[in-house]
Amino acid sequence: MHNNNDKLVQITEKTKLRALKHDIILPSTYLEIFMEEMKKIDDQQQEKSIHSVAADEDEIINTMQSLKQMEQHWFDSGRDYMKELNVLRSAMDTLRTQLFSDDISKSKNRLWIFKDKLNNNETFNDRGFLISIKITDYDRIISEYDTNIGNRLLKQVSDYMIGYLDQKHCHYEIVRYSEDNFLIFLHGLNENEAEEHLHNMQNEMSNYSFKHRNRVFNLTFNAALMHYIENESFASVLGQLDDKLFENSL
């Protein structure tokens, strides 16, 4: 019994040393190394009884089979866990989309900016160009008709801008920041390219309109563009854009 214990201690120590070289060691892999080390010891100890060796091997093999079954159970449990995790992730993605979506247009809402686009101190966490867009006829429509007609205008303007940016394969995010104010974040462009997209979008959209009763409303907007950098104040950039919008409206 003492000799067997010494042998197992020796095999175990050698197995542990080899196992430490692996980042991940499964039970079956550990036992395969164990068996290899046991065979090495057996080859060096020819005087050991054949029956004793066979008994030891049978015991190890039985243990190995049991641990392989445990390992398969772990993998099966892992697959079930991954399925549940994927379902949970999908549900969270859906909830996140709903939480950060505008209730009128297909844009994101202003909460998305403060949760995803800005650092905790309300500075940008990336760089790009920011376009601020004010819908021209929104206030007049609201005063003459009602918010439902104003919402139709907002949705059509938003749909057009999203369609244009998708068609041009732009990397962008669009946000309805306030009642008639949209913000578009553009990435991967230089200033000339960003200005050209804004100019084209503004000109092309002015050719579209929608009708309510006997009135026809054009899809026009006032816009301003600025470059922003990482860790720059969002409030500062937005303030400068508001100044530009005011100048453009004069």
C-alpha positions in Angstrom: 0.0 0.0 0.0 2.9 2.3 0.9 4.5 1.7 -2.5 1.3 2.4 -4.3 0.9 5.6 -2.4 4.4 6.7 -3.3 3.8 5.8 -6.9 0.5 7.8 -7.0 2.2 10.8 -5.4 5.0 10.7 -8.0 2.5 10.4 -10.9 0.4 13.1 -9.5 3.3 15.5 -9.1 4.5 14.9 -12.7 0.9 15.3 -14.0 0.4 18.6 -12.2 3.7 20.0 -13.6 2.6 19.2 -17.1 -0.9 20.5 -16.5 0.4 23.8 -15.4 1.6 24.5 -18.9 -2.0 24.6 -20.2 -4.2 27.6 -19.9 -7.3 25.4 -19.6 -7.2 21.8 -18.5 -10.3 19.6 -18.7 -10.7 16.5 -16.5 -10.3 14.1 -19.4 -7.1 15.9 -20.5 -5.8 15.7 -17.0 -6.4 12.0 -16.8 -4.8 11.4 -20.2 -1.6 13.1 -18.9 -2.0 11.0 -15.7 -2.2 7.8 -17.7 0.9 8.7 -19.7 2.9 9.4 -16.5 1.7 6.2 -14.9 2.9 4.2 -18.0 6.3 5.8 -17.7 6.5 4.8 -14.0 5.3 1.3 -14.9 8.0 0.9 -17.6 10.6 1.9 -15.0 9.3 -0.6 -12.4 9.3 -3.9 -14.2 9.3 -5.8 -11.0 5.8 -4.7 -10.1 3.1 -7.3 -10.3 1.2 -7.5 -13.6 -2.0 -8.1 -11.7 -1.4 -5.1 -9.5 -0.7 -2.8 -12.5 -3.9 -4.1 -14.2 -5.9 -3.4 -11.1 -4.5 0.1 -10.9 -5.2 0.7 -14.6 -8.8 -0.6 -14.3 -9.4 1.7 -11.4 -8.0 4.7 -13.3 -9.9 3.8 -16.5 -13.1 3.6 -14.5 -12.4 6.9 -12.9 -11.6 8.4 -16.3 -14.8 7.2 -17.8 -16.8 8.7 -14.9 -15.0 12.0 -15.3 -15.7 12.0 -19.1 -19.3 11.6 -18.3 -19.1 14.5 -15.9 -17.3 16.5 -18.6 -20.1 15.8 -21.1 -22.7 16.8 -18.5 -20.8 20.1 -18.1 -20.7 20.7 -21.8 -24.5 19.9 -22.1 -25.2 22.2 -19.2 -23.0 24.8 -20.8 -25.0 24.6 -24.0 -28.2 25.1 -22.1 -26.7 28.0 -20.3 -25.5 29.6 -23.5 -29.0 29.2 -25.0 -30.5 30.9 -21.9 -27.8 33.6 -22.1 -28.5 34.3 -25.8 -32.3 34.6 -25.1 -31.5 37.0 -22.2 -29.1 39.0 -24.4 -31.8 39.2 -27.2 -34.3 40.4 -24.7 -31.9 43.0 -23.3 -31.1 44.2 -26.9 -34.8 44.6 -27.6 -35.4 46.5 -24.4 -32.3 48.7 -25.1 -33.6 49.5 -28.6 -37.0 50.5 -27.2 -35.4 52.5 -24.4 -33.3 54.6 -26.8 -35.8 54.9 -29.7 -37.7 58.1 -30.5 -41.5 57.5 -30.2 -42.3 59.4 -33.5 -39.4 58.9 -35.9 -37.0 56.0 -36.6 -34.3 58.0 -34.8 -32.7 57.5 -31.5 -33.8 59.7 -28.6 -31.7 62.1 -26.5 -31.3 59.6 -23.7 -29.1 57.6 -26.0 -26.7 60.5 -26.3 -26.2 60.7 -22.6 -26.0 57.0 -22.0 -24.0 55.9 -25.1 -22.4 58.8 -26.8 -21.0 60.8 -23.9 -18.7 60.1 -20.9 -20.0 60.6 -17.4 -18.9 64.3 -17.5 -20.9 64.8 -20.7 -17.9 65.0 -23.0 -17.7 63.0 -26.3 -16.3 59.5 -26.2 -15.4 59.5 -29.9 -14.7 61.9 -32.7 -16.6 62.9 -35.9 -18.9 65.6 -37.3 -22.1 66.7 -35.7 -24.9 68.2 -37.8 -27.7 70.0 -36.1 -31.0 70.2 -38.1 -34.0 72.4 -37.4 -37.2 71.6 -39.3 -38.3 74.9 -41.0 -42.2 74.7 -40.9 -42.7 72.8 -37.7 -43.7 75.7 -35.4 -46.1 77.1 -38.0 -47.7 73.7 -38.6 -48.2 73.2 -34.9 -49.8 76.6 -34.4 -52.1 76.3 -37.5 -53.0 72.6 -37.2 -52.0 70.2 -34.4 -49.1 68.0 -33.2 -50.3 65.1 -35.3 -49.6 67.0 -38.5 -46.3 68.2 -37.0 -45.4 64.6 -36.2 -46.1 63.6 -39.8 -43.6 66.2 -40.9 -41.0 65.1 -38.4 -41.4 61.4 -39.5 -41.1 62.2 -43.2 -38.0 64.4 -42.7 -36.4 61.7 -40.5 -37.3 58.9 -43.0 -35.8 60.8 -45.8 -32.5 61.6 -44.0 -32.1 58.0 -42.9 -32.8 56.8 -46.4 -30.3 59.2 -47.9 -27.5 58.2 -45.4 -28.2 54.5 -45.8 -28.1 54.9 -49.6 -24.7 56.7 -49.4 -23.4 54.0 -47.0 -22.6 56.6 -44.4 -21.5 55.6 -40.9 -23.9 57.6 -38.8 -26.3 57.9 -35.9 -29.4 60.1 -36.0 -31.1 61.5 -32.9 -34.3 63.5 -32.4 -32.9 65.8 -29.7 -35.9 68.0 -29.2 -39.3 68.7 -30.8 -38.0 69.8 -34.2 -34.3 69.4 -33.8 -32.4 66.4 -35.1 -28.7 65.7 -34.5 -26.7 63.5 -37.0 -23.3 62.1 -36.0 -21.1 61.3 -39.0 -17.9 59.2 -38.9 -15.2 58.2 -41.3 -15.5 61.4 -43.4 -13.4 64.5 -43.9 -15.0 67.9 -43.6 -15.6 68.4 -47.3 -17.3 65.0 -47.6 -19.5 65.8 -44.6 -20.5 69.2 -45.9 -21.2 67.7 -49.3 -23.5 65.1 -47.9 -25.3 67.8 -45.9 -25.7 70.0 -48.9 -27.0 67.2 -51.1 -29.4 66.0 -48.5 -30.7 69.5 -47.9 -31.2 70.2 -51.6 -32.7 66.9 -52.6 -35.2 66.9 -49.7 -36.5 70.3 -50.6 -38.0 68.7 -53.7 -40.3 66.6 -51.6 -43.5 67.6 -49.8 -46.6 66.3 -48.2 -50.2 67.5 -48.4 -52.7 68.0 -45.7 -56.2 69.1 -46.9 -55.5 71.9 -49.3 -52.0 72.8 -47.9 -48.7 71.5 -49.3 -45.7 71.4 -46.9 -42.2 71.3 -48.1 -39.6 69.1 -46.4 -37.0 71.8 -45.7 -34.6 72.4 -42.8 -32.0 74.7 -41.5 -28.6 73.0 -40.7 -25.2 73.6 -39.2 -22.2 71.3 -39.1 -19.2 71.1 -36.7 -16.2 68.8 -36.1 -15.9 67.4 -32.6 -13.2 65.5 -30.8 -13.0 63.0 -28.0 -13.4 64.5 -24.5 -14.8 67.8 -25.9 -17.8 69.2 -24.1 -21.1 68.3 -25.8 -22.8 71.4 -24.4 -20.1 73.6 -25.9 -20.4 72.0 -29.4 -24.2 72.2 -29.2 -24.0 75.9 -28.2 -21.8 76.7 -31.2 -24.1 74.8 -33.5 -27.1 76.8 -32.2 -25.3 80.0 -32.9 -24.6 78.8 -36.5 -28.2 77.8 -36.9 -29.4 81.3 -35.8 -26.9 83.0 -38.2 -28.1 80.7 -41.1 -31.8 81.6 -40.4 -31.2 85.4 -40.7 
